[in-house]
Amino acid sequence: MDESNFLSKEETSIKIDEIFSKLSDEEKNSLFRIHSILKNIATNETNTKLRKSLFLLSNICSPMIDLESRNDPFQPFMTWGNKRSFLPIDLINEEILYLSSIVDEDLPPILKARIADILWTYSKPKNKKHSEIAIENYISMDVFDDFFEPDVHVFWERAVMLAKQTKNSSLIEKIKSKLLEEIENPSTNWDFYLLTIIEIFDNTDLDEERNYKLAEKLLEKQKEFNHKQQFHIVEKYLELAAKLFKKSGNAEDSYKSLALLSQAIENHGDYRKNESAMVANSFYKLAFQRYREIPKSYRSILQIDQKLDTVQEKITQSGLLITDELKLISTKEMDISDLQEHCANHVKGKQTAFESLLYFSGVSSCNFESIWKSTENNINNFPTSSLFGATSVSPDGRKISSIPPLALDGSNRDEVILKKAIKNFGIHMHLAVEGCILPALNQIQKEHLFPKEFLIQLCKLSAIVPEKREILVANALYQGFEWDFRSAIHLLAPQVENMVRQLLKRNGLVTTHTDPNGIENEMGLSSLVSIVGAREILGDDLWFELQAVFTDSLSANLRNEVGHGLLDDETSNSLYSVYAWWMVLRLVIHNVMPEN
C-alpha cells in the first residue's frame, strides 16, 4: 500500500478522538450517525490524506448488520433500483490494509468493533484476533441509558454469534453474564428492552436451559402494560413467552401463554369496536384463530371452548355492524379481511427495515383521476342530490363549510365535483386505513424495529424534508410506530405545511403575501395549495390529498384543527390521523435518494 494515500495510524487515532470528543452520547453510539458526521467532515476537508481516510471510515459505518445471515452479515443501508449504498465487498486491497493498520489503535469501541468485524469477515486467511477485538468492543458499549440506542442490541447479538462461531467459551460466558445482569437489573425503562435482550438468547440459543425462566420473566413484565392501549407491546411479550415455554419442553405453560395472548387480542377488539366494527371484527377473528391453536387436550383446563363461543358471538355481532360501514366504502360486495391479509402479505418477509417501509408506502394510494370520475358518475346517476347542495357541521354544531347546489347550466360543475370528492374522501380513507395501512403496519412491526435514529437518517436522505427539520419529522413518524397517532398528528401538521412551502419555493413560487401595512406574512397550507402553479408542482394526487386530509373543512381539515387546538383525545386519534401519518411517511420514503 502507498501509505501516503491515508493518514498514519497515530494521526488517525488523534483525529478520530478529536471528532468524537465533540459528539453527543446519542451520536457516539449510532453507526449511521457517525457515518453521516464523518462524511460531512470529509466533504469539506482539503487535506487529501485526511479526506480519504475519513471517507473510508464513513463508508464502513453505513452498512447494516443482517443477524440472520451466516455468510455475509453486512447489508446496504439502502437499495434503489440497480443502485445500493456501500458494502465492505467494495473495499480494495489498500483500504483493507489501512483498516488492518489501525485496528489495534485506541479508537472508540463502536468504530473499532466495526473495523475488526469487517476484517474478520472479509480477510483471508481469517485472523481470530480480529473476532476477539470485535466481540470485546461490541460488548464494551454499555450504553443502556435512558434513551434507546438501536444499534447496541444488534451489537450484542452479533457478539454472541461471533463468540459461538469461533467457539470462544470465555467470551460466551462473559456476554451471558452481562446480559443476565441487565435482565435482573435493567438500566432503562424502554418498553421493549427486556423483550429485546431475551430475543438475543432466543435467536442465538445462548443458554437453552434458561428458556423457562426467561419465559417467566416475559410473563411477569407484560402485566405492567395496558392490555387495551398497549396491545402491540403485550402481543410481542406473550408471543415470545409461548415460544420459549415450548422450547423448554413445557407445553402446558406455552398454551397458557397462548391463551393469554388470545385473550389480549380479544380484549383489544373490544377496545377498538367503538372506533370501527371492521377493526374489532378483524381482531376477534385473529383471537379465534389463536384460541384454536390450543390442542383439545388443553382446552378444558384453560376453558377454551367457552372462550371460542364468546369470541364467535363477537365475530357475528361485529360482522352485522360491518354492513353499515361497508355502505360508506362501496356499493360492491367487499371482503375486508381478504384485503387486510393481502396488504399484510405485501409487506411480509422483507430483508431490511427500509425495504419493508418501501412496500408499506405502497399498500394504498390516492388516485385523483379515479376519485374525480367516480364522483362525477355519482352526480350523473343521481343528479337530484346535487341540486340542493350540502352543509358541513362541526361536532359542536357550527356550520363550517358547504357545497353549493349544482347550477342548472352546469357552470360550477367542476367546483361541485371537487368539493363532493373532498367530502367523500373519508370513504377511500376508511378503507385504506382499516384494510391496508393498519394490517401492514402491524406486520412490519412484527419483523422490524424502526428506532428514532433510523427515521432521522431516513429524513436526512429524503428530498422532501427541509434541512434542520429532520428530527422534528422523524419524531412525528416515530410516534406512529408507537401507535400514538394523537401525538403524531400534532407534530406532523405544521411540518407538512412547511414541506409544501419549501417545495413550492424551490420551484420558484412566491409563498408569502403582503398586508396593507407592508408586512410580509407566510401563507398557510390552504393558501399554498391554491397558488397558481402549485397543482402542477405537487401533482394532481398530492394536491387533492392535501386538501382532503389537511386543509378543507368539508373533510378532516387537520392543519386547522391542530393549529387552533380543536382536536380532543378522541378526534386526534381518528382514522384520518393514521392516514395523515402514513401519507407523510409515504412522501418521505418516495423522496429518498440513494447516496453516491
C-alpha positions as CSV (number, residue, x, y, z in Angstrom):
1,M,0.0,0.0,0.0
2,D,1.1,3.5,-0.7
3,E,0.9,4.8,2.8
4,S,0.8,8.4,1.6
5,N,-2.8,7.8,0.5
6,F,-4.0,7.7,4.1
7,L,-3.2,9.2,7.5
8,S,-0.8,7.3,9.7
9,K,-2.4,5.1,12.4
10,E,-1.3,7.6,15.0
11,E,-2.7,10.5,13.1
12,T,-6.0,8.6,12.6
13,S,-6.3,7.9,16.3
14,I,-5.8,11.5,17.2
15,K,-8.2,12.8,14.6
16,I,-11.0,10.4,15.5
17,D,-10.6,11.2,19.2
18,E,-10.9,14.9,18.3
19,I,-14.1,14.3,16.3
20,F,-15.7,12.0,18.9
21,S,-14.9,14.4,21.7
22,K,-17.4,16.8,20.1
23,L,-20.2,14.3,19.7
24,S,-23.2,13.7,21.9
25,D,-23.8,10.3,23.6
26,E,-26.5,9.5,21.1
27,E,-24.2,10.4,18.2
28,K,-21.3,8.3,19.6
29,N,-23.5,5.2,19.8
30,S,-25.1,5.2,16.3
31,L,-23.0,3.9,13.4
32,F,-25.1,5.6,10.8
33,R,-24.9,9.0,12.6
34,I,-21.2,8.5,12.8
35,H,-21.2,7.7,9.1
36,S,-23.0,11.0,8.3
37,I,-20.8,13.1,10.5
38,L,-17.6,11.7,9.1
39,K,-18.9,12.1,5.6
40,N,-19.8,15.7,6.2
41,I,-16.4,16.5,7.7
42,A,-14.6,14.7,4.8
43,T,-16.6,16.5,2.2
44,N,-15.3,19.9,3.5
45,E,-11.7,18.7,4.1
46,T,-8.9,19.9,1.9
47,N,-6.2,17.7,3.3
48,T,-6.1,14.8,0.8
49,K,-5.0,12.1,3.3
50,L,-7.5,13.1,5.9
51,R,-10.3,13.4,3.4
52,K,-9.6,9.9,2.0
53,S,-9.3,8.3,5.5
54,L,-12.5,9.9,6.8
55,F,-14.4,8.9,3.7
56,L,-13.3,5.3,4.1
57,L,-14.2,5.3,7.8
58,S,-17.5,6.9,7.0
59,N,-18.3,4.3,4.4
60,I,-17.6,1.3,6.6
61,C,-20.1,2.7,9.2
62,S,-23.1,2.8,6.8
63,P,-23.9,-0.9,6.2
64,M,-26.4,-2.6,8.5
65,I,-25.9,-6.0,10.2
66,D,-28.1,-8.8,9.0
67,L,-28.2,-11.0,12.0
68,E,-29.9,-13.8,10.1
69,S,-27.1,-14.2,7.6
70,R,-24.4,-16.8,8.4
71,N,-22.5,-16.0,5.2
72,D,-22.3,-12.2,4.8
73,P,-23.7,-10.2,7.8
74,F,-23.4,-6.8,6.1
75,Q,-26.2,-5.4,4.1
76,P,-26.5,-2.0,2.4
77,F,-28.4,0.7,4.3
78,M,-30.4,1.4,1.2
79,T,-31.1,-0.1,-2.3
80,W,-32.8,1.8,-5.0
81,G,-33.3,0.3,-8.4
82,N,-30.0,-1.1,-9.5
83,K,-28.1,1.1,-7.1
84,R,-27.1,0.4,-3.5
85,S,-25.1,2.1,-0.8
86,F,-21.6,1.0,0.3
87,L,-20.7,-2.6,1.3
88,P,-17.4,-4.0,2.6
89,I,-17.1,-6.1,-0.5
90,D,-16.4,-2.8,-2.3
91,L,-13.1,-2.4,-0.4
92,I,-9.9,-2.6,-2.3
93,N,-6.7,-4.0,-1.0
94,E,-5.1,-0.7,0.0
95,E,-8.2,0.1,2.1
96,I,-8.2,-3.3,3.8
97,L,-4.5,-2.8,4.6
98,Y,-5.2,0.6,6.1
99,L,-8.0,-0.8,8.3
100,S,-5.7,-3.6,9.4
101,S,-3.1,-1.0,10.4
102,I,-5.5,1.0,12.7
103,V,-7.5,-1.8,14.3
104,D,-5.1,-2.0,17.3
105,E,-5.2,1.7,17.8
106,D,-7.1,3.5,20.6
107,L,-10.3,4.1,18.8
108,P,-13.9,4.4,20.0
109,P,-15.3,0.9,20.7
110,I,-18.1,1.3,18.1
111,L,-15.7,2.1,15.3
112,K,-13.1,-0.4,16.5
113,A,-15.7,-3.2,16.6
114,R,-16.9,-2.4,13.1
115,I,-13.3,-2.4,11.6
116,A,-12.5,-5.6,13.4
117,D,-15.7,-7.3,12.3
118,I,-15.1,-6.4,8.7
119,L,-11.5,-7.6,8.8
120,W,-12.7,-10.9,10.4
121,T,-15.4,-11.4,7.8
122,Y,-13.5,-10.5,4.7
123,S,-9.8,-11.1,5.3
124,K,-8.2,-14.3,4.1
125,P,-6.8,-16.1,5.9
126,K,-9.0,-15.2,8.9
127,N,-7.3,-13.8,12.0
128,K,-9.0,-14.9,15.2
129,K,-7.6,-11.8,16.9
130,H,-10.0,-9.7,14.8
131,S,-13.1,-11.6,16.0
132,E,-11.9,-11.2,19.6
133,I,-11.4,-7.4,19.1
134,A,-14.8,-7.1,17.6
135,I,-16.5,-9.1,20.4
136,E,-14.8,-7.2,23.2
137,N,-15.6,-3.8,21.7
138,Y,-19.2,-4.7,20.9
139,I,-19.9,-5.7,24.5
140,S,-17.9,-2.8,26.0
141,M,-20.6,-0.4,24.7
142,D,-22.7,-0.4,27.9
143,V,-24.9,2.5,26.7
144,F,-28.0,1.1,28.3
145,D,-29.1,4.6,29.1
146,D,-32.4,6.4,29.5
147,F,-32.8,6.6,25.7
148,F,-33.0,3.6,23.4
149,E,-29.9,3.1,21.2
150,P,-31.0,0.8,18.4
151,D,-27.5,-0.4,17.4
152,V,-26.5,-1.7,20.8
153,H,-28.8,-4.7,20.9
154,V,-27.7,-5.6,17.4
155,F,-24.0,-5.3,18.5
156,W,-24.6,-7.7,21.4
157,E,-26.3,-10.3,19.3
158,R,-23.6,-10.0,16.7
159,A,-21.0,-10.5,19.5
160,V,-22.8,-13.7,20.6
161,M,-22.8,-15.0,17.0
162,L,-19.1,-14.3,16.7
163,A,-18.2,-15.9,20.0
164,K,-20.2,-19.0,19.1
165,Q,-18.8,-19.1,15.6
166,T,-15.2,-19.1,17.0
167,K,-16.1,-21.3,19.9
168,N,-14.8,-18.8,22.4
169,S,-16.3,-20.1,25.6
170,S,-14.8,-17.5,27.9
171,L,-16.3,-14.7,25.9
172,I,-19.6,-16.5,25.6
173,E,-19.8,-16.7,29.4
174,K,-18.8,-13.0,29.7
175,I,-21.6,-11.9,27.3
176,K,-24.2,-14.2,29.1
177,S,-23.3,-12.7,32.5
178,K,-23.7,-9.1,31.3
179,L,-27.0,-9.8,29.6
180,L,-28.4,-11.6,32.6
181,E,-27.4,-8.7,34.8
182,E,-29.4,-6.4,32.5
183,I,-32.4,-8.7,32.8
184,E,-32.3,-8.7,36.6
185,N,-31.4,-5.0,36.9
186,P,-32.4,-3.2,33.7
187,S,-30.8,0.2,33.2
188,T,-33.5,1.7,31.0
189,N,-37.3,1.8,31.1
190,W,-37.8,1.3,27.4
191,D,-40.9,-0.8,26.9
192,F,-39.2,-3.4,24.5
193,Y,-35.9,-3.6,26.4
194,L,-36.5,-6.9,28.3
195,L,-38.0,-8.4,25.2
196,T,-35.1,-7.4,23.0
197,I,-32.5,-8.8,25.4
198,I,-34.4,-12.1,25.8
199,E,-34.7,-12.2,22.0
200,I,-30.9,-12.3,21.9
201,F,-31.0,-15.5,24.0
202,D,-33.7,-17.0,21.8
203,N,-32.2,-16.0,18.4
204,T,-28.7,-17.3,19.3
205,D,-29.6,-20.2,21.7
206,L,-27.2,-18.6,24.1
207,D,-28.5,-20.6,27.1
208,E,-31.2,-23.0,26.2
209,E,-31.5,-24.3,29.8
210,R,-32.6,-20.9,30.8
211,N,-35.6,-20.6,28.4
212,Y,-38.2,-21.4,31.0
213,K,-37.0,-18.7,33.4
214,L,-36.8,-16.2,30.6
215,A,-40.4,-17.0,29.6
216,E,-41.5,-16.4,33.2
217,K,-39.8,-13.0,33.1
218,L,-41.7,-12.1,29.9
219,L,-45.0,-13.2,31.5
220,E,-44.3,-11.0,34.6
221,K,-43.3,-8.0,32.5
222,Q,-46.3,-8.0,30.2
223,K,-48.6,-7.4,33.2
224,E,-47.1,-3.9,33.6
225,F,-48.6,-2.8,30.2
226,N,-52.1,-1.6,29.5
227,H,-53.5,-4.5,27.6
228,K,-56.0,-2.3,25.7
229,Q,-53.9,0.6,24.7
230,Q,-50.5,-1.1,24.6
231,F,-51.6,-4.2,22.9
232,H,-48.8,-4.1,20.3
233,I,-46.3,-4.4,23.2
234,V,-48.2,-7.1,25.1
235,E,-48.6,-9.2,22.0
236,K,-44.9,-9.4,21.4
237,Y,-44.1,-10.4,25.1
238,L,-46.8,-13.1,25.2
239,E,-45.8,-14.4,21.7
240,L,-42.2,-14.9,22.8
241,A,-43.2,-16.3,26.2
242,A,-45.2,-19.0,24.5
243,K,-42.3,-19.8,22.2
244,L,-39.8,-20.1,25.0
245,F,-42.0,-22.3,27.1
246,K,-42.4,-24.6,24.1
247,K,-38.7,-24.6,23.5
248,S,-38.1,-25.5,27.2
249,G,-40.4,-28.5,26.8
250,N,-43.2,-27.1,28.9
251,A,-46.3,-27.4,26.7
252,E,-48.9,-26.5,29.3
253,D,-47.3,-23.1,30.1
254,S,-46.8,-22.5,26.4
255,Y,-50.5,-22.9,25.8
256,K,-51.4,-20.9,28.9
257,S,-49.3,-18.1,27.3
258,L,-51.1,-18.6,24.0
259,A,-54.4,-18.4,25.8
260,L,-53.4,-15.1,27.4
261,L,-52.3,-13.8,24.1
262,S,-55.6,-14.8,22.5
263,Q,-57.5,-13.1,25.4
264,A,-55.4,-9.9,24.9
265,I,-56.3,-9.9,21.1
266,E,-60.0,-10.3,22.0
267,N,-59.8,-7.5,24.6
268,H,-58.1,-5.2,22.1
269,G,-61.0,-6.0,19.7
270,D,-63.4,-4.8,22.5
271,Y,-61.3,-1.7,22.9
272,R,-61.4,-0.9,19.2
273,K,-65.1,-1.7,18.5
274,N,-66.4,1.8,19.2
275,E,-63.9,3.1,16.6
276,S,-64.8,0.6,13.9
277,A,-66.7,-2.7,13.7
278,M,-64.4,-3.8,10.9
279,V,-61.3,-3.3,13.1
280,A,-62.9,-5.1,16.0
281,N,-64.0,-7.9,13.8
282,S,-60.5,-8.5,12.4
283,F,-59.1,-8.8,15.9
284,Y,-61.9,-11.1,17.0
285,K,-61.2,-13.4,14.0
286,L,-57.5,-13.4,14.9
287,A,-58.3,-14.2,18.5
288,F,-60.5,-17.1,17.4
289,Q,-57.6,-18.5,15.2
290,R,-55.2,-18.2,18.1
291,Y,-57.6,-19.9,20.5
292,R,-58.0,-22.8,18.1
293,E,-54.2,-23.3,18.0
294,I,-54.5,-24.7,21.5
295,P,-54.9,-28.5,21.3
296,K,-58.1,-30.1,22.6
297,S,-56.2,-31.9,25.4
298,Y,-55.6,-28.4,27.0
299,R,-58.9,-26.7,26.1
300,S,-60.8,-28.0,29.1
301,I,-58.1,-26.8,31.6
302,L,-57.9,-23.4,30.0
303,Q,-61.7,-23.1,29.4
304,I,-61.0,-22.5,25.7
305,D,-64.3,-23.9,24.4
306,Q,-66.2,-21.3,26.3
307,K,-63.9,-18.6,25.0
308,L,-64.4,-19.8,21.5
309,D,-68.1,-19.5,21.9
310,T,-67.8,-16.0,23.3
311,V,-65.4,-14.7,20.6
312,Q,-67.6,-16.4,17.8
313,E,-70.5,-14.4,19.1
314,K,-68.5,-11.2,19.0
315,I,-67.4,-12.0,15.4
316,T,-71.1,-12.4,14.5
317,Q,-72.3,-9.2,16.2
318,S,-69.4,-7.0,14.8
319,G,-70.0,-8.6,11.4
320,L,-73.6,-7.4,11.4
321,L,-72.3,-3.8,12.1
322,I,-69.8,-4.0,9.3
323,T,-72.6,-3.9,6.8
324,D,-73.3,-0.3,7.7
325,E,-69.7,0.6,7.5
326,L,-69.2,-1.0,4.1
327,K,-72.1,1.1,2.7
328,L,-69.8,4.0,3.3
329,I,-67.0,2.3,1.4
330,S,-68.6,0.8,-1.6
331,T,-71.9,-0.4,-3.0
332,K,-70.0,-3.5,-4.2
333,E,-69.6,-6.6,-2.0
334,M,-66.2,-6.4,-0.4
335,D,-64.3,-8.9,1.9
336,I,-62.2,-6.6,4.1
337,S,-60.5,-9.5,5.7
338,D,-59.0,-10.6,2.4
339,L,-57.8,-7.1,1.7
340,Q,-56.2,-7.0,5.2
341,E,-54.5,-10.3,4.6
342,H,-53.3,-9.2,1.1
343,C,-51.8,-6.0,2.5
344,A,-50.0,-7.8,5.4
345,N,-48.6,-10.3,2.9
346,H,-47.5,-7.4,0.6
347,V,-45.1,-6.1,3.3
348,K,-44.1,-9.5,4.8
349,G,-40.7,-11.0,4.7
350,K,-38.6,-8.0,3.6
351,Q,-34.9,-8.2,4.3
352,T,-34.4,-4.7,5.6
353,A,-36.4,-2.1,7.5
354,F,-36.1,0.3,4.6
355,E,-37.3,-2.3,2.1
356,S,-40.3,-3.1,4.4
357,L,-41.1,0.7,4.5
358,L,-40.9,0.9,0.8
359,Y,-43.5,-1.8,0.4
360,F,-45.5,-0.3,3.3
361,S,-45.7,3.1,1.5
362,G,-47.4,1.3,-1.5
363,V,-50.2,-0.5,0.3
364,S,-52.6,2.2,-0.7
365,S,-52.7,5.2,-3.0
366,C,-54.8,8.3,-3.7
367,N,-55.7,8.4,-7.4
368,F,-57.3,11.8,-8.0
369,E,-58.4,10.9,-11.6
370,S,-60.3,7.8,-10.3
371,I,-61.9,9.7,-7.4
372,W,-62.9,12.5,-9.8
373,K,-64.5,10.1,-12.3
374,S,-66.3,8.2,-9.5
375,T,-67.8,11.4,-8.1
376,E,-68.8,12.7,-11.5
377,N,-70.5,9.4,-12.3
378,N,-72.4,9.6,-9.0
379,I,-73.6,13.1,-9.9
380,N,-74.7,11.9,-13.3
381,N,-76.5,8.9,-11.9
382,F,-78.2,10.9,-9.1
383,P,-78.5,14.5,-10.4
384,T,-81.2,15.4,-7.9
385,S,-78.9,15.0,-4.9
386,S,-76.7,17.8,-6.3
387,L,-79.4,20.3,-6.9
388,F,-79.7,21.3,-3.2
389,G,-76.1,21.4,-2.1
390,A,-74.8,20.2,1.3
391,T,-73.5,21.6,4.6
392,S,-70.7,20.5,6.8
393,V,-71.2,20.9,10.6
394,S,-68.6,20.8,13.3
395,P,-69.0,18.5,16.4
396,D,-70.2,21.5,18.4
397,G,-72.9,22.4,15.9
398,R,-71.2,25.2,13.9
399,K,-71.7,25.4,10.1
400,I,-68.1,25.2,8.9
401,S,-68.4,24.6,5.1
402,S,-70.9,23.9,2.4
403,I,-71.1,22.6,-1.1
404,P,-73.1,24.8,-3.4
405,P,-76.0,23.4,-5.4
406,L,-75.2,22.4,-9.0
407,A,-76.1,25.3,-11.3
408,L,-78.7,24.4,-13.9
409,D,-76.3,25.5,-16.7
410,G,-73.5,23.4,-15.1
411,S,-71.2,26.5,-14.8
412,N,-70.0,25.4,-11.4
413,R,-69.8,21.7,-12.1
414,D,-66.1,21.3,-11.6
415,E,-66.3,23.1,-8.2
416,V,-69.1,20.9,-7.1
417,I,-67.3,17.7,-8.2
418,L,-64.2,18.7,-6.3
419,K,-66.0,19.6,-3.1
420,K,-68.0,16.4,-3.2
421,A,-64.8,14.4,-3.9
422,I,-63.2,16.0,-0.8
423,K,-66.2,15.4,1.4
424,N,-66.5,11.8,0.3
425,F,-62.7,11.2,0.7
426,G,-63.5,9.6,4.0
427,I,-64.8,6.5,2.2
428,H,-61.4,6.0,0.5
429,M,-59.5,6.9,3.6
430,H,-61.5,4.5,5.8
431,L,-60.9,1.5,3.6
432,A,-57.2,2.5,3.2
433,V,-56.6,2.7,6.9
434,E,-58.6,-0.3,8.1
435,G,-58.0,-2.6,5.1
436,C,-54.4,-1.7,4.2
437,I,-52.4,0.6,6.5
438,L,-53.0,-0.8,9.9
439,P,-52.7,-4.5,8.9
440,A,-49.5,-3.8,7.0
441,L,-48.1,-1.7,9.9
442,N,-48.8,-4.5,12.3
443,Q,-47.0,-6.9,10.0
444,I,-43.8,-4.9,9.5
445,Q,-43.5,-4.2,13.3
446,K,-43.5,-8.0,13.8
447,E,-40.4,-8.2,11.7
448,H,-38.5,-5.0,12.1
449,L,-37.8,-2.2,14.6
450,F,-38.0,1.4,13.5
451,P,-36.0,3.3,16.0
452,K,-35.9,7.1,16.1
453,E,-32.3,7.2,14.9
454,F,-33.1,5.2,11.8
455,L,-36.0,7.6,11.0
456,I,-33.8,10.6,11.5
457,Q,-31.3,9.3,8.9
458,L,-34.2,8.5,6.6
459,C,-35.5,12.0,6.8
460,K,-32.0,13.3,6.1
461,L,-31.9,11.3,2.9
462,S,-35.3,12.5,1.8
463,A,-35.5,15.5,-0.5
464,I,-39.0,16.4,0.8
465,V,-37.8,17.0,4.4
466,P,-36.4,20.5,4.7
467,E,-32.9,21.0,6.3
468,K,-33.0,21.3,10.1
469,R,-36.5,19.7,10.2
470,E,-35.3,16.1,10.1
471,I,-35.5,15.5,13.8
472,L,-39.0,17.1,14.1
473,V,-40.4,15.0,11.2
474,A,-38.7,11.8,12.5
475,N,-40.1,12.3,15.9
476,A,-43.6,12.6,14.4
477,L,-43.1,9.4,12.4
478,Y,-41.7,7.6,15.4
479,Q,-44.9,8.3,17.4
480,G,-46.9,6.5,14.7
481,F,-44.7,3.4,15.1
482,E,-45.6,3.7,18.8
483,W,-49.3,3.8,17.7
484,D,-49.6,7.2,19.3
485,F,-51.3,8.9,16.4
486,R,-52.6,11.6,18.7
487,S,-49.1,12.9,19.3
488,A,-48.0,12.2,15.7
489,I,-50.7,14.5,14.1
490,H,-49.9,17.4,16.4
491,L,-46.2,17.2,15.3
492,L,-46.9,16.4,11.6
493,A,-49.5,19.0,10.6
494,P,-47.2,22.1,10.8
495,Q,-44.3,20.2,9.3
496,V,-46.4,19.2,6.3
497,E,-47.2,22.9,5.7
498,N,-43.5,23.7,5.8
499,M,-42.6,20.8,3.5
500,V,-45.1,22.1,0.9
501,R,-43.9,25.7,1.4
502,Q,-40.3,24.8,0.8
503,L,-41.1,22.6,-2.2
504,L,-43.1,25.4,-3.9
505,K,-40.3,27.9,-3.1
506,R,-37.7,25.7,-4.6
507,N,-39.8,25.7,-7.8
508,G,-40.0,29.4,-8.0
509,L,-43.4,30.2,-6.4
510,V,-43.9,33.1,-4.0
511,T,-45.3,31.7,-0.8
512,T,-45.9,35.0,1.1
513,H,-48.4,37.8,0.9
514,T,-48.1,41.4,2.0
515,D,-50.8,43.1,4.1
516,P,-51.8,46.8,3.7
517,N,-49.2,47.8,6.2
518,G,-46.4,46.3,4.1
519,I,-45.9,43.4,6.5
520,E,-44.9,40.2,4.6
521,N,-46.5,37.0,6.0
522,E,-46.1,33.4,5.1
523,M,-49.2,31.7,3.6
524,G,-51.0,28.9,5.4
525,L,-51.3,25.4,3.8
526,S,-54.8,26.1,2.4
527,S,-53.5,29.1,0.6
528,L,-50.3,27.4,-0.6
529,V,-52.2,24.6,-2.4
530,S,-54.3,27.3,-4.1
531,I,-51.3,29.3,-5.6
532,V,-51.3,29.3,-9.4
533,G,-48.8,26.6,-10.4
534,A,-48.9,24.6,-7.1
535,R,-51.1,21.9,-8.5
536,E,-48.6,21.3,-11.4
537,I,-45.7,21.1,-8.9
538,L,-47.4,18.9,-6.4
539,G,-49.2,16.7,-8.9
540,D,-52.9,16.1,-9.0
541,D,-52.9,13.2,-6.4
542,L,-51.0,15.1,-3.7
543,W,-52.7,18.4,-4.5
544,F,-56.1,16.8,-3.9
545,E,-54.9,14.7,-0.9
546,L,-53.5,17.7,1.0
547,Q,-56.9,19.4,0.7
548,A,-58.9,16.2,1.6
549,V,-56.8,15.5,4.7
550,F,-55.2,18.7,5.9
551,T,-56.9,21.9,4.7
552,D,-60.6,21.6,3.7
553,S,-63.4,21.9,6.3
554,L,-65.5,19.5,4.3
555,S,-63.2,16.8,5.4
556,A,-60.7,16.4,8.3
557,N,-59.1,19.8,8.0
558,L,-56.3,18.6,10.2
559,R,-54.0,21.6,9.8
560,N,-56.7,24.0,11.1
561,E,-57.9,21.6,13.8
562,V,-54.3,21.2,15.1
563,G,-53.4,24.8,14.7
564,H,-56.4,26.0,16.7
565,G,-56.3,23.3,19.3
566,L,-59.7,21.9,18.2
567,L,-58.8,18.2,18.4
568,D,-59.6,16.3,21.6
569,D,-58.5,12.9,22.9
570,E,-60.9,11.1,20.6
571,T,-60.8,13.1,17.4
572,S,-57.0,13.4,17.5
573,N,-56.8,9.6,17.3
574,S,-59.1,9.3,14.3
575,L,-58.5,7.2,11.2
576,Y,-57.6,10.5,9.5
577,S,-54.7,10.9,11.9
578,V,-53.5,7.4,10.9
579,Y,-53.9,8.2,7.2
580,A,-52.1,11.6,7.6
581,W,-49.2,9.9,9.4
582,W,-48.9,7.2,6.7
583,M,-49.3,9.8,3.9
584,V,-46.3,11.8,5.3
585,L,-44.2,8.6,5.8
586,R,-45.0,7.8,2.1
587,L,-43.8,11.2,1.0
588,V,-40.6,10.8,2.9
589,I,-39.9,7.3,1.6
590,H,-40.7,8.2,-2.0
591,N,-38.3,11.1,-1.9
592,V,-35.4,9.2,-0.5
593,M,-32.4,9.3,-2.9
594,P,-29.5,6.8,-2.5
595,E,-26.1,8.1,-1.6
596,N,-23.5,8.0,-4.3
